[in-house]
Amino acid sequence: MLAKETNAIHRQRRKSTASAGDLQGGMIFPLHRTTTGMLFLASLPDPELRHCLDRDPEGGGARRRNLLQDLGHVRRTGFALNRHRSEQGLVAVGVSVTWEGSDLFADISVSFPSARYDEARLAWYASVLRLASTELGRRLVLPPESTSARDRQPMR
């Protein structure tokens, strides 16, 4: 997911992962209910974050305090954990992807049915995602005419 606009768009569109029989074309979530959205909000400078939260009808009182605590955790740890924020029964872990010379926002995440999520492995999930994020960011900087055979190999 790439996002650049912060003032007008505070929601994220996600294609449905439901069965083929489900005709749902997509779901719209407030940013604070998704892994990508939490990473994006945590990346904002405090004044811009406050501006976004002030415009959110769900962003007042205890919810705002809880969200700010959650965003502080994302900033400290470098990963976001979505435990049933967007959907019951879904857990996702994600990290941001950055690369030199770009002001775009991107992330990489994995999601699990909650029954398969192992909280004891959270640090490991985040570590693997950070490694993948670093490699992806490095490859996004390389010019297309790079002559290194290693750089032309798909990520494994």
Residue frames as a rotation matrix with the C-alpha (Angstrom) as fourth column:
MET 1
0.588 0.809 0.000 0.00
0.809 -0.588 0.000 0.00
0.000 0.000 -1.000 0.00
LEU 2
-0.636 -0.742 0.211 1.39
0.741 -0.664 -0.101 3.40
0.215 0.092 0.972 -0.92
ALA 3
0.562 0.804 -0.194 0.04
0.827 -0.541 0.152 6.61
0.017 -0.246 -0.969 0.52
LYS 4
-0.573 -0.750 0.331 1.14
0.728 -0.651 -0.216 10.19
0.378 0.117 0.919 0.00
GLU 5
-0.276 0.576 0.770 -1.93
-0.146 -0.817 0.558 12.33
0.950 0.041 0.309 0.71
THR 6
-0.751 -0.006 -0.661 -2.63
0.608 0.386 -0.694 12.94
0.259 -0.922 -0.286 4.40
ASN 7
-0.930 0.351 -0.111 -4.95
-0.253 -0.827 -0.502 15.93
-0.268 -0.439 0.858 4.55
ALA 8
-0.282 0.882 -0.377 -7.87
-0.949 -0.201 0.241 14.68
0.137 0.426 0.894 2.50
ILE 9
0.338 0.379 -0.861 -7.73
-0.382 0.892 0.242 10.91
0.860 0.248 0.447 2.76
HIS 10
-0.371 -0.418 0.829 -7.76
-0.925 0.088 -0.370 9.31
0.082 -0.904 -0.419 6.17
ARG 11
0.514 0.551 0.657 -9.10
-0.534 0.805 -0.257 5.95
-0.671 -0.219 0.709 5.17
GLN 12
-0.650 -0.746 -0.144 -7.67
-0.649 0.446 0.617 2.95
-0.396 0.495 -0.774 3.43
ARG 13
0.501 0.775 -0.385 -9.36
-0.865 0.431 -0.258 0.68
-0.034 0.462 0.886 0.89
ARG 14
-0.618 -0.631 0.468 -8.69
-0.611 0.761 0.218 -3.03
-0.494 -0.151 -0.856 1.16
LYS 15
-0.245 0.506 -0.827 -9.90
-0.753 0.439 0.491 -5.66
0.611 0.743 0.274 -1.26
SER 16
0.531 0.551 0.644 -11.93
-0.832 0.484 0.272 -8.39
-0.162 -0.680 0.715 0.31
THR 17
-0.653 -0.735 -0.183 -10.15
-0.746 0.666 -0.011 -11.65
0.130 0.129 -0.983 1.04
ALA 18
-0.074 0.729 0.681 -13.45
-0.614 0.505 -0.607 -13.46
-0.786 -0.463 0.410 1.42
SER 19
-0.358 -0.030 0.933 -14.56
0.398 0.899 0.181 -16.38
-0.845 0.436 -0.310 -0.69
ALA 20
-0.983 -0.062 0.171 -15.41
0.181 -0.283 0.942 -16.03
-0.010 0.957 0.290 -4.36
GLY 21
-0.254 0.967 0.034 -19.08
0.872 0.214 0.440 -16.19
0.418 0.142 -0.897 -3.46
ASP 22
0.137 0.228 -0.964 -18.77
0.723 -0.688 -0.059 -12.92
-0.677 -0.689 -0.259 -1.52
LEU 23
0.306 0.071 0.949 -19.53
0.882 -0.395 -0.255 -10.07
0.357 0.916 -0.183 -3.88
GLN 24
0.790 -0.069 -0.609 -18.19
0.339 -0.780 0.527 -7.47
-0.511 -0.623 -0.593 -1.52
GLY 25
0.772 -0.462 0.436 -15.99
0.351 -0.262 -0.899 -5.18
0.530 0.847 -0.040 -3.64
GLY 26
-0.394 -0.912 0.112 -13.90
0.356 -0.264 -0.896 -3.88
0.847 -0.313 0.429 -0.77
MET 27
0.542 0.492 -0.681 -14.08
0.821 -0.140 0.553 -2.54
0.177 -0.859 -0.480 2.72
ILE 28
0.086 -0.480 0.873 -13.13
0.045 -0.873 -0.485 0.89
0.995 0.081 -0.054 3.98
PHE 29
0.423 -0.057 -0.904 -11.49
0.881 0.260 0.396 1.25
0.212 -0.964 0.160 7.39
PRO 30
0.948 -0.268 0.173 -10.31
-0.307 -0.915 0.263 4.26
0.087 -0.302 -0.949 9.34
LEU 31
0.260 -0.937 -0.234 -6.50
-0.447 0.098 -0.889 4.28
0.856 0.336 -0.393 9.29
HIS 32
-0.329 -0.459 0.825 -6.20
-0.933 0.021 -0.360 3.51
0.148 -0.888 -0.435 12.99
ARG 33
0.504 0.573 0.646 -7.95
-0.654 0.742 -0.148 0.17
-0.564 -0.348 0.749 12.43
THR 34
0.972 -0.200 -0.125 -5.38
0.042 0.667 -0.744 -1.27
0.232 0.718 0.656 10.00
THR 35
0.448 -0.887 -0.108 -1.74
0.732 0.295 0.615 -2.27
-0.513 -0.355 0.781 10.23
THR 36
-0.229 -0.513 0.827 -0.78
0.903 -0.430 -0.017 0.00
0.364 0.743 0.562 7.34
GLY 37
0.471 0.509 0.720 -2.79
0.240 -0.860 0.451 2.84
0.849 -0.039 -0.527 8.81
MET 38
0.951 -0.163 -0.263 -1.19
0.249 -0.104 0.963 2.51
-0.184 -0.981 -0.058 12.24
LEU 39
0.046 -0.989 0.140 2.28
0.916 0.098 0.390 2.53
-0.399 0.110 0.910 10.68
PHE 40
-0.135 -0.026 0.990 1.36
0.720 -0.689 0.080 5.54
0.680 0.724 0.112 8.57
LEU 41
0.795 0.493 0.353 -0.10
0.116 -0.695 0.709 7.49
0.595 -0.524 -0.610 11.51
ALA 42
0.756 -0.568 -0.326 2.96
0.470 0.123 0.874 6.67
-0.456 -0.814 0.360 13.64
SER 43
-0.130 -0.851 0.508 5.19
0.989 -0.077 0.123 8.06
-0.065 0.519 0.852 10.88
LEU 44
0.412 0.374 0.831 3.52
0.529 -0.841 0.116 11.48
0.742 0.392 -0.544 10.96
PRO 45
-0.781 -0.578 0.236 5.01
0.188 -0.578 -0.794 14.39
0.595 -0.576 0.560 12.88
ASP 46
-0.688 0.497 -0.529 2.99
0.671 0.160 -0.724 15.12
-0.275 -0.853 -0.444 16.03
PRO 47
-0.601 0.523 -0.604 1.26
-0.350 -0.852 -0.390 18.29
-0.719 -0.023 0.695 14.71
GLU 48
-0.572 0.376 -0.729 0.10
-0.747 0.128 0.653 16.49
0.339 0.918 0.208 11.57
LEU 49
-0.778 0.284 -0.561 -1.02
0.384 0.921 -0.066 13.47
0.497 -0.267 -0.825 13.62
ARG 50
-0.695 0.534 -0.482 -3.06
0.358 -0.324 -0.876 15.73
-0.624 -0.781 0.034 15.93
HIS 51
-0.570 0.477 -0.669 -4.63
-0.742 -0.649 0.168 17.38
-0.354 0.592 0.723 12.87
CYS 52
-0.650 0.309 -0.694 -5.66
-0.317 0.719 0.618 13.95
0.690 0.622 -0.369 11.51
LEU 53
-0.743 0.348 -0.571 -7.06
0.641 0.616 -0.458 12.86
0.193 -0.706 -0.681 14.87
ASP 54
-0.735 0.478 -0.481 -8.98
-0.076 -0.763 -0.642 16.13
-0.674 -0.435 0.597 15.28
ARG 55
-0.477 0.536 -0.696 -10.77
-0.878 -0.261 0.401 15.38
0.033 0.803 0.596 12.00
ASP 56
-0.763 0.153 -0.628 -11.66
0.008 0.974 0.228 11.81
0.646 0.169 -0.744 13.02
PRO 57
0.085 0.887 0.453 -15.17
-0.668 -0.287 0.687 11.47
0.740 -0.361 0.568 14.46
GLU 58
0.784 0.158 -0.600 -14.01
0.228 0.825 0.517 8.41
0.577 -0.542 0.611 16.46
GLY 59
-0.022 -0.997 -0.076 -10.88
0.540 0.052 -0.840 10.18
0.841 -0.059 0.537 17.71
GLY 60
0.094 0.095 0.991 -12.02
-0.538 -0.833 0.130 11.70
0.838 -0.546 -0.027 21.01
GLY 61
0.611 0.297 0.734 -11.63
-0.780 0.069 0.622 11.00
0.134 -0.953 0.273 24.71
ALA 62
0.348 -0.445 0.825 -10.46
-0.446 0.696 0.563 7.58
-0.825 -0.564 0.044 25.86
ARG 63
0.829 -0.039 0.558 -10.24
0.459 0.617 -0.639 6.30
-0.320 0.786 0.529 22.29
ARG 64
0.787 -0.564 0.251 -7.80
-0.216 -0.632 -0.744 9.08
0.578 0.531 -0.620 21.43
ARG 65
0.351 -0.677 0.647 -5.67
-0.916 -0.105 0.387 8.37
-0.194 -0.729 -0.657 24.53
ASN 66
0.484 -0.123 0.866 -5.60
-0.032 0.987 0.157 4.65
-0.874 -0.104 0.474 23.71
LEU 67
0.910 -0.136 0.393 -4.73
0.410 0.137 -0.902 5.34
0.069 0.981 0.180 20.10
LEU 68
0.638 -0.714 0.287 -1.90
-0.611 -0.697 -0.377 7.70
0.469 0.065 -0.881 21.08
GLN 69
0.286 -0.517 0.807 -0.55
-0.702 0.460 0.544 5.01
-0.653 -0.721 -0.231 23.43
ASP 70
0.659 0.015 0.752 -0.74
0.353 0.877 -0.327 2.44
-0.665 0.481 0.572 20.62
LEU 71
0.903 -0.333 0.271 1.01
0.132 -0.386 -0.913 4.81
0.409 0.860 -0.305 18.20
GLY 72
0.472 -0.759 0.448 3.70
-0.882 -0.410 0.234 5.46
0.006 -0.505 -0.863 20.80
HIS 73
0.357 -0.294 0.887 4.25
-0.201 0.903 0.380 1.70
-0.912 -0.314 0.264 20.98
VAL 74
0.851 -0.038 0.524 4.53
0.504 0.340 -0.794 1.53
-0.148 0.940 0.308 17.17
ARG 75
0.776 -0.582 0.243 7.09
-0.396 -0.749 -0.532 4.35
0.491 0.316 -0.811 17.21
ARG 76
0.326 -0.669 0.668 9.14
-0.869 0.065 0.490 2.65
-0.371 -0.741 -0.560 19.97
THR 77
0.186 -0.204 0.961 9.10
-0.073 0.973 0.221 -0.87
-0.980 -0.111 0.166 18.55
GLY 78
-0.620 -0.426 -0.659 9.01
-0.629 -0.232 0.742 -0.13
-0.469 0.874 -0.124 14.81
PHE 79
-0.914 0.384 -0.128 6.13
0.195 0.694 0.693 -2.51
0.355 0.609 -0.710 14.15
ALA 80
-0.406 0.870 0.279 2.34
-0.909 -0.417 -0.024 -2.38
0.095 -0.263 0.960 14.28
LEU 81
-0.975 0.222 0.021 0.14
0.214 0.957 -0.198 -5.12
-0.064 -0.189 -0.980 15.66
ASN 82
-0.422 0.903 -0.076 -3.44
-0.838 -0.357 0.414 -5.30
0.347 0.238 0.907 14.45
ARG 83
-0.981 0.171 -0.088 -5.27
0.192 0.885 -0.424 -7.63
0.005 -0.433 -0.901 16.78
HIS 84
-0.282 0.956 0.080 -8.92
0.951 0.289 -0.109 -7.67
-0.128 0.045 -0.991 15.64
ARG 85
-0.587 0.049 -0.808 -8.83
0.089 -0.988 -0.124 -3.91
-0.805 -0.145 0.576 14.82
SER 86
-0.680 0.272 -0.681 -10.11
-0.723 -0.399 0.563 -4.35
-0.118 0.876 0.468 11.29
GLU 87
0.103 0.708 -0.699 -11.78
-0.618 0.596 0.513 -7.75
0.779 0.379 0.499 11.47
GLN 88
0.447 0.110 0.888 -12.69
-0.806 0.480 0.346 -10.21
-0.388 -0.870 0.303 14.19
GLY 89
0.822 -0.118 0.558 -10.48
0.148 0.989 -0.009 -13.27
-0.551 0.090 0.830 13.92
LEU 90
0.687 -0.609 0.397 -7.63
0.458 -0.061 -0.887 -11.48
0.564 0.791 0.237 12.12
VAL 91
0.661 -0.621 -0.420 -4.20
0.189 -0.404 0.895 -10.60
-0.726 -0.671 -0.150 13.49
ALA 92
0.747 -0.476 0.464 -1.59
0.486 -0.086 -0.870 -8.76
0.453 0.875 0.167 11.41
VAL 93
0.423 -0.735 -0.529 1.95
0.426 -0.355 0.833 -7.56
-0.800 -0.577 0.163 12.07
GLY 94
0.722 -0.142 0.677 3.64
0.640 -0.234 -0.732 -4.98
0.262 0.962 -0.078 9.86
VAL 95
0.008 -0.765 -0.644 6.66
0.589 -0.517 0.621 -2.72
-0.808 -0.385 0.447 9.45
SER 96
0.756 0.200 -0.623 7.29
-0.261 -0.781 -0.568 0.32
-0.600 0.592 -0.538 7.28
VAL 97
0.266 -0.688 0.675 9.40
0.921 0.389 0.034 0.16
-0.286 0.612 0.737 4.14
THR 98
0.755 -0.100 -0.648 11.56
-0.147 -0.989 -0.018 3.19
-0.639 0.109 -0.761 3.41
TRP 99
0.298 -0.716 0.632 14.00
0.929 0.370 -0.019 3.85
-0.220 0.593 0.775 0.65
GLU 100
-0.401 -0.634 -0.661 16.39
0.458 -0.764 0.454 6.63
-0.793 -0.120 0.597 -0.20
GLY 101
-0.988 -0.083 -0.133 15.06
-0.052 -0.628 0.776 9.43
-0.148 0.774 0.616 -2.38
SER 102
-0.486 0.874 -0.010 11.37
0.391 0.227 0.892 8.67
0.781 0.430 -0.452 -1.87
ASP 103
-0.859 0.295 0.418 8.68
-0.511 -0.552 -0.659 10.44
0.036 -0.780 0.625 0.10
LEU 104
0.001 0.860 -0.510 6.15
-0.540 0.430 0.724 7.67
0.842 0.274 0.465 -0.50
PHE 105
-0.244 0.001 0.970 4.87
-0.917 0.326 -0.231 5.51
-0.316 -0.945 -0.078 2.33
ALA 106
0.155 0.276 -0.949 4.87
-0.556 0.818 0.147 1.74
0.817 0.504 0.280 2.06
ASP 107
-0.035 -0.176 0.984 4.74
-0.942 0.336 0.027 -1.19
-0.335 -0.925 -0.178 4.42
ILE 108
-0.370 -0.042 -0.928 5.02
-0.422 0.898 0.128 -4.94
0.828 0.439 -0.350 4.49
SER 109
-0.262 0.367 0.892 2.87
-0.944 0.092 -0.315 -7.09
-0.198 -0.926 0.323 6.73
VAL 110
-0.822 0.140 -0.552 1.68
-0.030 0.957 0.287 -10.60
0.569 0.252 -0.783 7.39
SER 111
-0.177 0.821 0.543 -1.76
-0.973 -0.230 0.031 -11.56
0.150 -0.523 0.839 8.61
PHE 112
-0.949 -0.121 -0.290 -3.00
-0.052 0.971 -0.235 -14.66
0.310 -0.208 -0.928 10.36
PRO 113
0.279 0.947 -0.157 -6.28
0.007 0.162 0.987 -16.12
0.960 -0.277 0.039 11.46
SER 114
0.196 -0.225 0.954 -6.20
-0.887 -0.455 0.075 -15.39
0.418 -0.861 -0.289 15.19
ALA 115
0.925 0.190 0.330 -6.30
-0.322 0.852 0.413 -19.13
-0.203 -0.488 0.849 15.93
ARG 116
0.706 -0.704 0.078 -2.89
0.637 0.582 -0.506 -19.51
0.310 0.407 0.859 14.19
TYR 117
0.395 -0.557 0.731 -1.25
-0.300 -0.830 -0.471 -16.39
0.869 -0.033 -0.494 15.65
ASP 118
0.454 -0.367 -0.812 1.39
0.807 0.556 0.200 -17.18
0.378 -0.746 0.548 18.28
GLU 119
0.948 -0.018 0.319 2.06
-0.116 -0.950 0.291 -14.17
0.298 -0.313 -0.902 20.51
ALA 120
0.646 -0.758 0.096 5.26
0.142 0.243 0.959 -15.79
-0.750 -0.606 0.265 21.77
ARG 121
-0.048 -0.660 0.750 6.63
0.927 0.249 0.279 -15.40
-0.371 0.709 0.600 18.22
LEU 122
0.875 0.480 -0.052 5.72
0.433 -0.827 -0.358 -11.69
-0.216 0.291 -0.932 17.83
ALA 123
0.424 -0.793 -0.437 9.34
-0.404 -0.598 0.693 -10.51
-0.811 -0.117 -0.574 18.13
TRP 124
-0.455 -0.580 0.675 10.37
0.315 0.604 0.732 -13.09
-0.833 0.546 -0.093 15.53
TYR 125
0.334 0.648 0.684 7.62
0.911 -0.036 -0.411 -12.01
-0.241 0.761 -0.602 13.12
ALA 126
0.932 0.025 -0.361 8.69
0.006 -0.999 -0.054 -8.38
-0.362 0.048 -0.931 13.50
SER 127
0.055 -0.998 -0.042 12.36
-0.276 -0.056 0.960 -9.30
-0.960 -0.041 -0.278 13.01
VAL 128
-0.345 -0.117 0.931 11.68
0.719 0.605 0.342 -11.22
-0.603 0.788 -0.124 9.78
LEU 129
0.653 0.662 0.368 9.55
0.751 -0.504 -0.426 -8.35
-0.097 0.555 -0.826 8.48
ARG 130
0.707 -0.468 -0.530 12.30
-0.243 -0.865 0.440 -5.82
-0.664 -0.183 -0.725 9.29
LEU 131
-0.351 -0.863 0.364 14.83
0.088 0.357 0.930 -7.89
-0.932 0.358 -0.049 7.33
ALA 132
-0.113 0.398 0.910 12.46
0.958 0.287 -0.007 -8.09
-0.264 0.871 -0.414 4.37
SER 133
0.861 0.470 -0.196 11.72
0.432 -0.878 -0.206 -4.36
-0.269 0.093 -0.959 4.64
THR 134
0.281 -0.855 -0.437 15.42
-0.267 -0.507 0.820 -3.48
-0.922 -0.114 -0.370 4.63
GLU 135
-0.563 -0.497 0.660 16.06
0.415 0.520 0.746 -5.65
-0.715 0.694 -0.086 1.58
LEU 136
0.239 0.744 0.624 13.02
0.962 -0.093 -0.258 -4.31
-0.133 0.661 -0.738 -0.25
GLY 137
0.856 0.051 -0.515 14.02
0.108 -0.991 0.082 -0.72
-0.506 -0.126 -0.853 0.52
ARG 138
-0.145 -0.984 -0.106 17.55
-0.142 -0.085 0.986 -1.39
-0.979 0.158 -0.127 -0.74
ARG 139
-0.526 -0.037 0.850 16.25
0.716 0.519 0.467 -2.86
-0.458 0.854 -0.246 -3.98
LEU 140
0.578 0.803 0.144 13.83
0.775 -0.485 -0.405 0.00
-0.255 0.346 -0.903 -4.56
VAL 141
0.541 -0.467 -0.699 16.80
-0.201 -0.879 0.432 2.41
-0.817 -0.093 -0.570 -4.63
LEU 142
-0.377 -0.788 0.487 18.75
0.300 0.393 0.869 0.46
-0.876 0.474 0.089 -7.26
PRO 143
-0.197 0.282 -0.939 18.53
-0.822 -0.569 0.001 1.83
-0.534 0.772 0.344 -10.79
PRO 144
0.760 0.604 0.242 16.88
-0.381 0.714 -0.587 -0.55
-0.527 0.354 0.773 -13.30
GLU 145
0.748 -0.507 -0.428 20.14
-0.376 0.206 -0.903 -0.81
0.546 0.837 -0.036 -15.29
SER 146
0.396 -0.603 0.693 22.06
-0.812 0.123 0.571 -2.24
-0.429 -0.788 -0.441 -12.31
THR 147
0.181 -0.427 -0.886 24.67
-0.772 0.496 -0.397 -4.70
0.609 0.756 -0.240 -13.56
SER 148
-0.661 -0.454 0.597 24.97
-0.741 0.520 -0.425 -6.82
-0.118 -0.723 -0.681 -10.44
ALA 149
-0.520 0.452 -0.725 23.58
-0.171 0.777 0.606 -10.32
0.837 0.439 -0.326 -11.02
ARG 150
-0.792 0.215 -0.571 22.70
0.606 0.391 -0.693 -10.58
0.074 -0.895 -0.440 -7.32
ASP 151
-0.756 0.494 -0.429 20.54
-0.200 -0.799 -0.567 -7.46
-0.623 -0.343 0.703 -7.54
ARG 152
-0.486 0.595 -0.640 18.57
-0.826 -0.075 0.559 -8.91
0.285 0.800 0.528 -10.45
GLN 153
-0.820 0.161 -0.549 17.69
0.220 0.975 -0.042 -12.07
0.528 -0.155 -0.835 -8.51
PRO 154
0.214 0.943 0.255 14.21
-0.140 -0.229 0.963 -12.30
0.967 -0.242 0.083 -7.02
MET 155
-0.300 -0.229 0.926 13.98
-0.921 -0.182 -0.344 -11.98
0.248 -0.956 -0.156 -3.26
ARG 156
-0.244 0.189 -0.951 13.86
0.026 0.982 0.188 -15.36
0.970 0.021 -0.244 -1.51
